[in-house]
Amino acid sequence: MAVSTKVSKSAVWLLFGVLGFAGAATPACSATIYSCDESNGSGTCTDPIVKCGEADCAIGGKVCCFRRAGTLTSQTCSDAADCAETPEAAEPARTPAECDEHSDCRAGYLCSRVSASGGSHTYCRLAAEANLSTSTANWYEVCESSVATSTCSGGRTCSETASAFPGWKFCAHLASD
């Protein structure tokens, strides 16, 4: 008895569709490093909520956009595409913020602001790299925001400020940074 190996095109497309759906439904953390519950092995990740002016901004496709023009500052929850980072000295300046406290980040990461000639951004960064100074960029650990105050790592002091971030403070660099 001969067995047919012929499969219809619609059956192939159905199979690929089911496989594609199953792959898309698999829960996993995105490349962005946000808070994840790793204590029970579930790896459940959640996007942080950043206090943005008077409103809460659910980070994901959104960011809390810190804007400065002259001496005027504002924060708005904006689509990430509408808050392209600029250098802090730009006029006007924009800095996207994806965290406002360390608990927004997964274990081993700290909320940190980068200031560079190409732009500034606040996001979760590896703890070992949260307070660095290089010839092209400086990273400052967030130690005070409108929602939290935390002790600076590595014996640093919570004393740095930035005009675009009223009410926020950042950890000062050590001579070894």
Backbone hydrogen bonds in HBPLUS format (Angstrom, degrees):
<---DONOR---> <-ACCEPTOR-->    atom                        ^
c    i                          cat <-CA-CA->   ^        H-A-AA   ^      H-
h    n   atom  resd res      DA  || num        DHA   H-A  angle D-A-AA Bond
n    s   type  num  typ     dist DA aas  dist angle  dist       angle   num
A0012-VAL N   A0008-SER O   3.23 MM   4  6.62 152.5  2.31 146.6 153.7     1
A0013-TRP N   A0009-LYS O   2.97 MM   4  6.27 166.1  1.99 158.3 161.5     2
A0014-LEU N   A0010-SER O   2.96 MM   4  6.06 152.8  2.04 142.1 149.6     3
A0015-LEU N   A0011-ALA O   3.00 MM   4  6.19 157.3  2.05 144.4 150.1     4
A0016-PHE N   A0012-VAL O   2.95 MM   4  6.27 167.2  1.97 157.4 159.9     5
A0017-GLY N   A0013-TRP O   2.90 MM   4  6.00 153.7  1.97 143.9 151.8     6
A0018-VAL N   A0014-LEU O   2.95 MM   4  6.20 157.6  2.00 151.4 156.4     7
A0019-LEU N   A0015-LEU O   2.97 MM   4  6.22 166.3  1.99 154.7 158.6     8
A0020-GLY N   A0016-PHE O   2.82 MM   4  5.93 157.7  1.87 147.4 154.1     9
A0021-PHE N   A0017-GLY O   2.94 MM   4  6.09 158.1  1.99 146.6 152.2    10
A0022-ALA N   A0018-VAL O   2.95 MM   4  6.14 161.0  1.99 150.0 155.2    11
A0023-GLY N   A0019-LEU O   3.00 MM   4  6.20 155.1  2.07 147.2 153.6    12
A0024-ALA N   A0020-GLY O   3.00 MM   4  6.18 152.8  2.07 145.1 152.6    13
A0025-ALA N   A0021-PHE O   2.98 MM   4  6.14 138.5  2.16 145.8 156.5    14
A0026-THR N   A0023-GLY O   3.41 MM   3  5.52 160.6  2.45 102.5 108.1    15
A0035-SER N   A0104-ASP O   2.91 MM  69  5.21 122.4  2.24 137.0 129.3    16
A0046-THR N   A0035-SER O   2.94 MM  11  5.74 163.1  1.96 169.8 173.4    17
A0037-ASP N   A0044-THR O   2.87 MM   7  5.32 158.7  1.92 149.1 150.8    18
A0043-GLY N   A0037-ASP O   3.10 MM   6  5.31 129.0  2.37 152.9 153.0    19
A0041-GLY N   A0038-GLU O   3.34 MM   3  5.04 160.0  2.39  96.4 102.0    20
A0059-ILE N   A0048-PRO O   2.97 MM  11  5.63 163.1  2.00 165.2 170.6    21
A0050-VAL N   A0057-CYS O   2.90 MM   7  5.09 165.9  1.92 144.7 143.7    22
A0057-CYS N   A0050-VAL O   2.79 MM   7  5.09 156.7  1.84 143.3 151.4    23
A0052-CYS N   A0055-ALA O   2.67 MM   3  5.23 167.3  1.69 168.6 170.1    24
A0055-ALA N   A0052-CYS O   3.12 MM   3  5.23 151.8  2.20 129.0 124.2    25
A0080-ALA N   A0061-GLY O   2.85 MM  19  5.79 166.4  1.87 152.6 149.3    26
A0063-VAL N   A0078-SER O   2.88 MM  15  5.61 150.5  1.97 158.7 168.5    27
A0078-SER N   A0063-VAL O   2.95 MM  15  5.61 161.4  1.99 170.8 169.9    28
A0064-CYS N   A0097-ALA O   3.11 MM  33  5.08 171.2  2.12 151.2 148.4    29
A0097-ALA N   A0064-CYS O   2.86 MM  33  5.08 139.6  2.02 134.9 148.0    30
A0065-CYS N   A0076-THR O   2.77 MM  11  5.30 168.5  1.79 158.5 155.3    31
A0076-THR N   A0065-CYS O   3.13 MM  11  5.30 152.7  2.21 132.4 139.5    32
A0066-PHE N   A0095-THR O   2.98 MM  29  5.07 170.8  1.98 144.3 142.0    33
A0095-THR N   A0066-PHE O   2.84 MM  29  5.07 150.2  1.93 145.0 153.7    34
A0067-ARG N   A0074-SER O   2.81 MM   7  5.26 172.0  1.82 158.4 160.2    35
A0074-SER N   A0067-ARG O   2.95 MM   7  5.26 148.0  2.05 145.9 149.9    36
A0068-ARG N   A0093-ALA O   2.95 MM  25  5.09 153.5  2.02 140.9 144.7    37
A0093-ALA N   A0068-ARG O   2.76 MM  25  5.09 164.1  1.79 154.5 159.6    38
A0069-ALA N   A0072-LEU O   2.91 MM   3  5.33 159.4  1.95 153.7 160.6    39
A0072-LEU N   A0069-ALA O   3.03 MM   3  5.33 154.3  2.09 136.6 133.1    40
A0082-ASP N   A0079-ASP O   2.83 MM   3  5.31 146.8  1.94 115.1 125.4    41
A0083-CYS N   A0080-ALA O   3.18 MM   3  5.39 163.9  2.21 112.1 114.4    42
A0086-THR N   A0094-ARG O   3.00 MM   8  5.38 155.4  2.07 159.5 152.2    43
A0120-SER N   A0086-THR O   3.00 MM  34  5.99 116.0  2.43 127.6 128.6    44
A0090-ALA N   A0087-PRO O   2.99 MM   3  5.32 161.7  2.02 113.2 119.2    45
A0122-THR N   A0096-PRO O   2.93 MM  26  6.29 160.8  1.97 159.4 162.7    46
A0098-GLU N   A0122-THR O   2.82 MM  24  5.97 161.5  1.86 146.5 152.2    47
A0104-ASP N   A0101-GLU O   3.10 MM   3  5.77 163.2  2.13 117.9 123.2    48
A0105-CYS N   A0102-HIS O   2.94 MM   3  5.55 164.4  1.97 120.1 125.3    49
A0109-TYR N   A0106-ARG O   3.13 MM   3  5.84 144.5  2.26 147.9 149.1    50
A0127-ALA N   A0108-GLY O   2.85 MM  19  5.63 168.2  1.86 143.9 140.7    51
A0110-LEU N   A0125-ARG O   2.79 MM  15  5.47 160.0  1.83 158.8 159.1    52
A0125-ARG N   A0110-LEU O   2.90 MM  15  5.47 164.9  1.92 146.8 150.0    53
A0142-VAL N   A0111-CYS O   2.89 MM  31  5.66 176.2  1.90 145.9 146.0    54
A0112-SER N   A0123-TYR O   2.93 MM  11  5.62 165.7  1.95 148.2 152.0    55
A0123-TYR N   A0112-SER O   2.93 MM  11  5.62 155.7  1.99 161.1 158.7    56
A0113-ARG N   A0140-TYR O   2.80 MM  27  5.16 164.4  1.82 145.9 147.0    57
A0140-TYR N   A0113-ARG O   2.79 MM  27  5.16 153.0  1.86 144.7 153.9    58
A0114-VAL N   A0121-HIS O   2.78 MM   7  5.39 165.0  1.80 162.2 165.4    59
A0121-HIS N   A0114-VAL O   3.16 MM   7  5.39 145.1  2.29 134.5 143.2    60
A0115-SER N   A0138-ASN O   2.79 MM  23  5.27 154.0  1.86 154.2 163.2    61
A0138-ASN N   A0115-SER O   2.95 MM  23  5.27 152.7  2.03 140.3 149.3    62
A0116-ALA N   A0119-GLY O   2.98 MM   3  5.25 141.2  2.13 138.0 149.8    63
A0119-GLY N   A0116-ALA O   3.21 MM   3  5.25 146.9  2.32 100.2 109.5    64
A0129-GLU N   A0126-LEU O   2.80 MM   3  5.29 153.3  1.87 117.2 126.3    65
A0130-ALA N   A0127-ALA O   3.33 MM   3  5.12 169.6  2.34 103.2 106.3    66
A0139-TRP N   A0132-LEU O   2.78 MM   7  5.12 166.8  1.80 153.9 157.8    67
A0133-SER N   A0177-ASP O   3.02 MM  44  5.68 134.5  2.24 166.9 155.4    68
A0134-THR N   A0137-ALA O   2.80 MM   3  5.31 162.0  1.83 165.2 170.8    69
A0171-CYS N   A0141-GLU O   2.89 MM  30  5.36 157.7  1.94 152.1 159.6    70
A0143-CYS N   A0169-LYS O   3.09 MM  26  5.76 168.0  2.10 135.6 138.4    71
A0150-SER N   A0143-CYS O   2.80 MM   7  4.91 163.0  1.83 139.2 142.6    72
A0144-GLU N   A0169-LYS O   3.24 MM  25  4.85 143.9  2.38 137.5 127.7    73
A0169-LYS N   A0144-GLU O   2.91 MM  25  4.85 152.2  1.99 128.6 131.9    74
A0145-SER N   A0148-ALA O   2.88 MM   3  5.46 153.8  1.95 159.6 166.8    75
A0156-ARG N   A0153-SER O   3.39 MM   3  6.15 166.2  2.41 121.9 125.4    76
A0172-ALA N   A0157-THR O   2.81 MM  15  5.54 164.7  1.83 165.6 169.2    77
A0160-GLU N   A0170-PHE O   2.92 MM  10  4.82 151.5  2.00 162.2 153.9    78
A0170-PHE N   A0160-GLU O   2.82 MM  10  4.82 150.8  1.90 134.7 141.3    79
A0165-PHE N   A0162-ALA O   2.94 MM   3  5.42 158.2  1.98 118.7 125.8    80
A0168-TRP N   A0165-PHE O   3.10 MM   3  5.48 162.9  2.13 134.4 135.4    81
A0177-ASP N   A0174-LEU O   2.98 MM   3  5.26 158.5  2.03 110.0 117.0    82
